[in-house]
Amino acid sequence: MLSRTADHLFWMSRYTERAENTARMLSVSYDTSMLPMRPDDAARTWQGVLSISELIPAYQARYRDITRDNVLFFMVADESNPASIVSCLHAARENARAVRGALSTEVWETQNQTWLAMRKHLQEGSLGKDPGQLAEWVKYRSHLSRGVVLGTMLQDEAFNFLRLGTFLERADNTARLLDVRFHAIQRDYHGIESERKTAQQFDFYHWSALLRSVSAFEVYRKVYRDVITPERVADLLVLRADMPRSLHACMREVVDNLKAVAHEGSQESQRKAGRLLADLQYGRIDEILDTGLHAYLTQFLDRVNMLGEFITRDFLVPEL
């Protein structure tokens, strides 16, 4: 496969996954903002959305205050923000158009229709009418895109690069989401004794929001059948191999798809991915928490970004 074709396929799936992940964050943050809370807490909730995507400087260059409406517009409809949903869906569509011949008709039509429908939603003011419903629609279109890929494409190298982009992006997002929300919740949880009951209620709703943002609330109840605790949330989203959005599950998919497209010059990419997966396979959550979850996730993100650079070098950059 030509490197540029692989590059377009890889980034088409990454942008589609990124749009869904942004929609998930916004949906949960919007629902959380409906809860009774102080203005400072509300602002911190929306600041967390920007922090996950490392967009606080870009946002502050355009807006004076962090408000719900401004953040929603910036993260959904602002075409000058390359991480907004509309920008991601446009980039996914353009990458798909560039490799139209490598995709099934159904995959191309799904990407194209998603982009056209998104523009129509924004023109009709869907963001202002019901941001939660628009976010659910974005999630549905992402699910549809992956389903069409699985159901209509030959499982060849094109398929492998689509899957590789999806799960590398998902691993990155899950780590960012867990890191930012874990620290925000922990800061609020450890209040003074007189505020312990209120803090615990606040804590429960926000742990629930974190789980819902990765479709893990029902999974948590099924696996643990107990109250929501920080340790188990971290265990579920980091080490559980059977949790679809956990770091372990994502890296297993990355390793498997890298193996399927491997060539003589890709040993370093495979080695880095394999070591990441091994650390997750044999890791223990108590050891991770003892050394610091923030430090662990920061290191994981650095390693995933480095892996992405090696994949780009080994597979996606045309040889001169």
Residue pairs with C-beta under 8 A, 6 or more apart in sequence:
1 157
1 158
1 161
1 261
2 318
3 315
3 316
3 317
3 318
3 319
4 316
4 318
5 99
5 102
5 158
6 157
6 158
6 161
6 261
6 315
6 316
7 312
7 316
7 317
8 95
8 96
8 98
8 99
8 102
9 95
9 99
9 102
9 158
9 161
9 162
9 165
10 161
10 162
10 164
10 165
10 311
10 315
10 316
11 91
11 92
11 95
11 165
12 92
12 95
12 96
12 99
12 111
12 162
12 165
13 92
13 149
13 161
13 162
13 163
13 164
13 165
13 166
13 169
14 165
14 166
14 168
14 169
15 88
15 89
15 91
15 92
15 95
16 88
16 89
16 92
16 111
16 142
16 145
16 146
16 166
17 142
17 165
17 166
17 169
17 170
17 173
18 83
18 88
18 169
18 173
19 85
19 88
19 89
19 92
19 138
19 142
20 138
20 139
20 142
20 143
21 169
21 170
21 173
21 177
22 53
22 75
22 76
22 83
22 84
22 85
22 88
22 138
23 85
23 134
23 135
23 136
23 138
23 139
23 142
24 135
24 139
24 213
24 214
24 215
25 49
25 52
25 75
25 177
25 213
26 49
26 72
26 75
26 76
26 131
26 135
27 131
27 132
27 135
27 136
27 139
27 213
28 209
28 210
28 212
28 213
29 45
29 46
29 48
29 49
29 209
30 68
30 72
30 131
30 132
30 135
31 132
31 209
31 212
32 45
32 205
32 206
32 209
33 42
33 45
33 46
33 68
35 205
37 45
37 202
41 188
42 68
43 65
43 66
43 67
44 184
46 66
46 67
46 68
46 71
47 56
47 66
48 180
48 181
48 184
49 71
49 75
50 56
50 59
50 66
50 71
50 74
50 75
51 180
52 173
52 176
52 177
52 180
53 75
53 83
53 176
55 74
55 75
55 81
55 83
58 81
59 66
59 70
59 71
59 74
62 74
62 80
63 70
63 74
72 127
72 131
73 127
74 81
74 84
75 81
75 83
75 84
75 85
76 84
76 85
76 86
76 122
76 127
76 131
76 134
77 84
77 85
77 86
77 122
77 127
78 84
78 86
78 87
79 86
79 87
79 90
81 87
82 91
85 118
85 138
86 118
86 119
86 122
89 114
89 115
89 118
89 138
90 115
92 111
92 114
92 115
93 111
93 112
93 114
93 115
96 103
96 107
96 108
96 111
96 112
97 108
97 112
99 158
100 108
102 158
103 153
103 158
104 148
104 152
104 153
105 152
106 148
106 151
106 152
107 145
107 148
107 149
107 152
107 153
110 141
110 144
110 145
110 148
111 145
114 141
114 144
114 145
117 141
118 138
121 127
121 134
121 137
126 133
126 134
127 134
146 166
149 159
149 162
149 163
153 159
153 162
157 260
157 261
160 257
160 260
160 261
161 257
161 261
161 315
163 253
163 257
164 253
164 254
164 257
164 258
164 261
164 311
166 253
167 250
167 251
167 253
167 254
167 257
168 250
168 254
168 304
168 307
168 308
168 311
170 245
170 250
171 247
171 250
171 251
171 254
171 304
172 301
172 304
172 305
174 214
174 237
174 245
174 246
174 247
174 250
175 247
175 297
175 300
175 301
175 304
176 297
176 301
177 210
177 213
177 214
178 210
178 233
178 234
178 237
178 238
178 293
178 297
179 293
179 294
179 297
179 298
179 301
181 206
181 209
181 210
181 213
182 210
182 230
182 233
182 234
182 293
182 294
183 294
184 206
185 203
185 206
185 207
185 210
185 230
186 230
188 199
188 202
188 203
188 206
189 199
189 200
189 202
189 203
190 199
191 198
191 199
204 227
204 228
207 228
207 230
207 233
208 217
208 228
210 233
211 217
211 219
211 220
211 228
211 233
211 236
214 237
214 245
215 244
215 245
216 236
216 237
216 243
216 245
219 236
219 243
220 228
220 232
220 233
220 236
223 236
223 240
224 232
224 236
226 232
231 285
231 286
231 289
234 285
234 288
234 289
234 293
235 285
236 243
236 246
237 243
237 245
237 246
237 247
238 246
238 247
238 248
238 280
238 283
238 285
238 288
239 246
239 247
239 248
239 280
239 283
239 284
239 285
240 246
240 248
240 249
241 248
241 249
241 252
241 281
242 249
243 249
247 280
247 300
248 277
248 280
248 281
251 273
251 276
251 277
251 280
252 277
254 273
254 277
254 307
255 270
255 273
255 274
255 277
258 266
258 269
258 270
258 273
258 311
259 270
261 315
262 270
263 314
265 314
266 314
266 315
268 310
268 314
269 307
269 310
269 311
269 313
269 314
269 315
272 303
272 306
272 307
272 310
273 307
276 300
276 303
276 304
276 307
288 296
